[in-house]
């Protein structure tokens, strides 16, 4: 589970809302549902750049550009804000979230009808009441379906339209509750032994390219590289070190496994993982096929289930790490 770092270095605000919205829809639900199945064990990979953002949201003292557009009273929206809402805070009519809720689908269809005239003109076609309903539905539709079946959120869904400014506070309270519970839920699931939590390099870089851009030609010899070679394994090592430290700070223990970004690994990466004390990592079946064929061997052969569904042990300079594919 990963998200890029959406917080602006210039303003400190979250320019995009996806870490927040996926928390409402996915992150808490995925780990809480496991409590109903105590014999099922699972591994979750939490990228530190996502974890840090979830911490910021849970703290409550955040500025999220999309959330600010939700909270502003519809009657006080200036033209640019109205255009932002119709352009960015509305799904397509055929999107599942719009299809699942009649009023949201109605607003999405109206947006599509007027979008060809430009967003400023499109926004002028919406009344204040319609924009308020759109503000509410943009966030409400993202919540996990189970959260929309009952309680205050369920009441908003049943009503469907004619929302008030006060209704936004219902969403705010439900959102704050979910954001506050998300990371503790993973920590508790790991404590009881039902899940293992792994990590990734801190800001999700492609580690082999940080260590040595020439490594790109091992997997893809035709790759066109910049004229100046980039090789900073110390940067790659720092992403791994800070990821380990962040994971231990948040979840109470160091991770044993690391999912390298985009499953990109290589000989320059293995020593960094071993030096960090990691016991396993992961890549994909194409990497396995090429590895089994050998660098100078024939074209990668098709893998059998028996060869794919196995852990492999890599030994380097008297040390070892396990890898699964």
C-alpha positions as MATLAB code, in Angstrom:
seq = 'XXXXXXXXXXXXXXXXXXXXXXXXXXXXXXXXXXXXXXXXXXXXXXXXXXXXXXXXXXXXXXXXXXXXXXXXXXXXXXXXXXXXXXXXXXXXXXXXXXXXXXXXXXXXXXXXXXXXXXXXXXXXXXXXXXXXXXXXXXXXXXXXXXXXXXXXXXXXXXXXXXXXXXXXXXXXXXXXXXXXXXXXXXXXXXXXXXXXXXXXXXXXXXXXXXXXXXXXXXXXXXXXXXXXXXXXXXXXXXXXXXXXXXXXXXXXXXXXXXXXXXXXXXXXXXXXXXXXXXXXXXXXXXXXXXXXXXXXXXXXXXXXXXXXXXXXXXXXXXXXXXXXX';
ca = [
       0.000    0.000    0.000;
       1.637    3.200   -1.155;
       0.880    6.782   -2.037;
       3.240    9.455   -3.347;
       3.976   12.325   -1.004;
       1.182   14.797   -1.721;
       2.149   17.511    0.762;
       3.478   20.665   -0.893;
       6.948   21.680    0.265;
       5.995   25.299   -0.426;
       2.648   25.549    1.398;
       2.539   22.481    3.643;
      -0.913   21.624    2.273;
      -1.939   18.328    0.721;
      -2.437   19.194   -2.941;
      -4.107   15.855   -3.661;
      -6.492   13.936   -1.348;
      -5.780   10.320   -2.226;
      -4.055    9.220    0.992;
      -7.018   10.591    2.971;
      -9.710    9.166    0.717;
      -8.160    5.714    0.447;
      -8.019    5.652    4.232;
     -11.779    6.244    4.301;
     -12.433    3.505    1.755;
      -9.715    0.885    2.091;
      -6.974    1.032    4.650;
      -8.896    0.622    7.900;
     -11.495   -1.748    6.476;
      -8.889   -4.130    5.048;
      -7.261   -4.792    8.400;
     -10.383   -4.613   10.583;
     -12.224   -7.235    8.539;
      -9.475   -9.723    9.434;
     -10.678   -9.757   13.033;
     -13.656  -11.816   11.818;
     -11.253  -14.474   10.501;
      -8.673  -15.080   13.245;
      -7.119  -18.086   11.488;
      -6.336  -16.061    8.355;
      -2.863  -14.532    8.287;
      -1.876  -11.730    5.962;
       1.037   -9.457    5.049;
       0.547   -5.727    4.540;
       3.208   -3.521    3.049;
       3.029    0.088    4.270;
       5.247    2.572    2.462;
       6.637    5.210    4.861;
       5.549    8.108    2.626;
       1.974    6.852    3.091;
       2.415    6.205    6.817;
       3.716    9.733    7.388;
       0.712   11.233    5.608;
      -1.722    9.086    7.590;
      -0.050   10.337   10.774;
      -0.536   13.929    9.634;
      -4.188   13.328    8.851;
      -4.775   11.509   12.141;
      -3.282   14.472   14.004;
      -6.148   16.564   12.642;
      -4.087   19.683   12.055;
      -3.831   19.346    8.300;
      -4.714   21.423    5.266;
      -6.041   19.415    2.329;
      -6.954   21.479   -0.723;
      -9.882   19.232   -1.635;
     -11.165   19.085    1.952;
     -11.011   22.872    2.169;
     -13.214   23.047   -0.918;
     -15.647   20.663    0.780;
     -15.883   22.694    3.977;
     -16.376   26.119    2.431;
     -20.081   27.091    2.429;
     -21.455   26.672   -1.064;
     -22.967   30.146   -1.098;
     -19.544   31.686   -0.401;
     -17.635   29.921   -3.183;
     -15.911   32.226   -5.638;
     -16.001   31.335   -9.362;
     -12.576   29.652   -9.319;
     -13.629   27.463   -6.393;
     -16.890   26.525   -8.060;
     -14.955   25.543  -11.176;
     -12.514   23.475   -9.071;
     -15.409   21.525   -7.549;
     -17.130   20.644  -10.801;
     -13.847   19.830  -12.535;
     -12.071   17.835   -9.840;
     -14.640   16.805   -7.246;
     -17.091   14.890   -9.402;
     -16.828   11.442  -10.928;
     -17.820   10.503  -14.459;
     -21.441    9.306  -14.753;
     -20.229    5.763  -15.508;
     -17.912    5.601  -12.484;
     -19.010    3.047   -9.841;
     -19.204    5.706   -7.139;
     -21.548    7.822   -9.262;
     -23.585    4.812  -10.383;
     -24.024    3.653   -6.782;
     -25.805    6.825   -5.635;
     -28.641    8.329   -7.680;
     -28.068   11.965   -6.704;
     -24.315   11.736   -7.337;
     -25.010   10.193  -10.738;
     -27.478   12.987  -11.515;
     -24.883   15.651  -10.701;
     -22.213   13.791  -12.673;
     -24.480   13.684  -15.729;
     -25.165   17.415  -15.460;
     -21.431   18.068  -15.235;
     -20.818   16.006  -18.370;
     -23.543   17.871  -20.235;
     -21.948   21.273  -19.574;
     -18.234   20.337  -19.429;
     -17.660   21.041  -23.111;
     -18.253   24.754  -22.497;
     -15.302   25.050  -20.076;
     -15.226   24.591  -16.325;
     -16.096   28.175  -15.429;
     -19.209   28.035  -17.594;
     -20.016   24.543  -16.383;
     -19.881   25.686  -12.764;
     -22.318   28.518  -13.513;
     -24.905   25.898  -14.472;
     -24.924   24.548  -10.902;
     -26.987   26.151   -8.153;
     -25.594   26.592   -4.655;
     -27.686   23.647   -3.465;
     -26.354   21.436   -6.248;
     -22.782   22.421   -5.496;
     -23.325   21.682   -1.814;
     -24.668   18.238   -2.662;
     -21.629   17.710   -4.880;
     -19.270   18.796   -2.092;
     -20.860   16.247    0.235;
     -21.075   13.394   -2.259;
     -17.445   13.704   -3.346;
     -16.323   12.716    0.160;
     -19.314   10.617    1.209;
     -19.077    8.261   -1.768;
     -15.466    7.406   -0.894;
     -16.295    5.848    2.495;
     -16.177    2.087    2.834;
     -19.601    0.692    1.837;
     -20.035   -0.859    5.280;
     -19.704    2.580    6.862;
     -22.537    3.851    4.660;
     -25.029    1.185    5.694;
     -26.028    2.671    9.052;
     -25.447    5.485   11.532;
     -25.070    9.164   10.635;
     -23.405    8.421    7.283;
     -26.173    5.986    6.416;
     -28.736    8.677    7.124;
     -26.991   11.015    4.669;
     -27.004    8.295    2.017;
     -30.724    7.641    2.503;
     -31.542   11.339    2.278;
     -29.359   11.657   -0.811;
     -29.893   15.347   -1.571;
     -30.708   18.713   -0.065;
     -27.702   18.597    2.241;
     -26.967   21.399    4.690;
     -23.658   22.908    5.701;
     -24.053   21.128    9.055;
     -24.097   17.769    7.252;
     -20.472   18.324    6.324;
     -19.588   18.065   10.019;
     -21.079   14.574   10.096;
     -18.589   13.600    7.412;
     -15.804   15.420    9.250;
     -16.441   13.468   12.456;
     -16.620   10.107   10.700;
     -13.470   10.928    8.764;
     -11.557   11.952   11.878;
     -12.549    8.712   13.597;
     -11.319    6.546   10.714;
      -8.061    8.454   10.283;
      -7.318    8.202   13.998;
      -7.946    4.434   14.078;
      -6.101    3.368   10.926;
      -2.456    3.026   11.984;
      -3.311    1.720   15.498;
      -5.422   -1.006   13.857;
      -2.400   -2.265   11.923;
      -0.218   -2.078   15.011;
      -2.774   -4.115   16.985;
      -3.153   -6.738   14.237;
       0.621   -7.157   14.159;
       0.762   -7.362   17.957;
      -1.717  -10.244   18.046;
       0.285  -12.037   15.356;
      -2.348  -12.069   12.631;
      -0.461   -9.838   10.204;
       3.119   -9.117    9.300;
       3.904   -5.529    8.369;
       6.630   -4.899    5.823;
       7.988   -1.610    4.536;
       9.459    0.002    1.424;
      12.177    2.583    0.769;
      10.926    5.792    2.379;
       9.719    7.902   -0.539;
       9.215    4.970   -2.925;
      12.276    5.509   -5.166;
      13.434    2.985   -7.768;
      16.345    1.768   -5.651;
      18.575    0.161   -8.333;
      18.537    3.416  -10.305;
      19.512    5.418   -7.237;
      22.394    3.048   -6.627;
      23.542    2.904  -10.251;
      21.626    3.945  -13.365;
      23.693    1.530  -15.462;
      21.755   -1.298  -13.808;
      18.804   -0.452  -16.068;
      20.604   -2.129  -18.974;
      20.811   -5.469  -17.184;
      17.070   -6.026  -17.445;
      16.564   -3.982  -20.635;
      19.759   -3.673  -22.732;
      18.114   -1.258  -25.193;
      17.400    1.318  -22.474;
      18.500    4.855  -23.365;
      20.284    6.356  -20.373;
      21.245    9.942  -19.561;
      24.724   10.836  -20.778;
      25.918   11.285  -17.216;
      25.816    8.206  -14.997;
      24.014    8.576  -11.660;
      25.324    6.354   -8.888;
      24.500    7.239   -5.291;
      24.084    4.067   -3.274;
      24.275    6.214   -0.142;
      20.944    7.797   -1.159;
      19.400    4.361   -1.622;
      20.778    3.258    1.744;
      19.282    6.357    3.397;
      15.808    5.571    2.029;
      16.123    2.067    3.489;
      17.548    3.240    6.837;
      14.913    5.920    7.382;
      12.159    3.492    6.347;
      13.299    1.005    8.967;
      13.453    3.716   11.626;
      10.000    5.076   10.751;
       8.446    1.626   10.795;
       9.897    0.859   14.233;
       8.732    4.223   15.598;
       5.152    3.768   14.372;
       4.623    0.027   14.786;
       6.920   -0.791   17.700;
       9.297   -3.198   15.970;
      11.607   -3.292   12.997;
      10.241   -4.883    9.829;
      11.695   -8.154    8.624;
      10.697   -7.633    5.004;
      10.956   -4.864    2.435;
       8.984   -4.482   -0.794;
      11.335   -2.464   -2.984;
       9.464    0.086   -5.062;
       7.941   -1.450   -8.198;
       9.663   -4.715   -7.157;
      12.880   -3.346   -8.671;
      15.893   -5.183   -7.271;
      19.424   -6.014   -8.379;
      22.902   -6.888   -7.244;
      23.525   -3.298   -6.132;
      20.446   -3.456   -3.908;
      21.026   -6.731   -2.086;
      23.941   -5.518    0.100;
      21.872   -2.499    1.171;
      19.013   -4.736    2.291;
      21.341   -7.139    4.086;
      23.185   -4.305    5.827;
      19.838   -3.028    7.117;
      19.136   -6.397    8.748;
      16.217   -7.366    6.515;
      15.494  -11.061    6.160;
      13.306  -11.070    3.036;
      12.351   -9.074   -0.008;
      10.121   -9.526   -3.037;
      10.243   -9.143   -6.799;
       8.259  -10.376   -9.795;
       8.257  -13.483  -11.956;
      10.051  -11.812  -14.875;
      13.019  -11.100  -12.623;
      12.919  -14.722  -11.426;
      12.778  -16.067  -14.974;
      15.753  -13.967  -16.053;
      17.687  -14.921  -12.949;
      17.127  -18.631  -13.468;
      18.138  -18.318  -17.138;
      21.341  -16.464  -16.276;
      22.574  -13.148  -17.626;
      24.163  -14.733  -20.685;
      21.731  -17.617  -20.970;
      18.766  -18.208  -23.240;
      15.621  -16.125  -23.267;
      13.695  -16.352  -19.968;
      11.640  -19.508  -19.925;
       8.090  -19.898  -18.724;
       7.891  -20.619  -15.018;
       6.079  -23.574  -13.546;
       3.929  -23.102  -10.446;
       6.469  -25.246   -8.601;
       9.334  -22.874   -9.421;
       7.311  -19.700   -8.912;
       5.603  -20.512   -5.601;
       8.818  -21.013   -3.642;
      11.024  -18.806   -1.493;
      14.594  -18.482   -2.757;
      17.719  -17.889   -0.694;
      20.313  -15.489   -2.057;
      23.804  -15.777   -0.581;
      26.296  -12.979   -0.981;
      29.647  -12.609    0.821;
      28.735  -14.904    3.675;
      25.307  -13.345    4.217;
      21.882  -14.309    2.938;
      18.413  -12.927    2.311;
      15.228  -14.666    1.240;
      13.288  -13.572   -1.840;
       9.815  -14.430   -3.040;
       8.335  -13.634   -6.440;
];
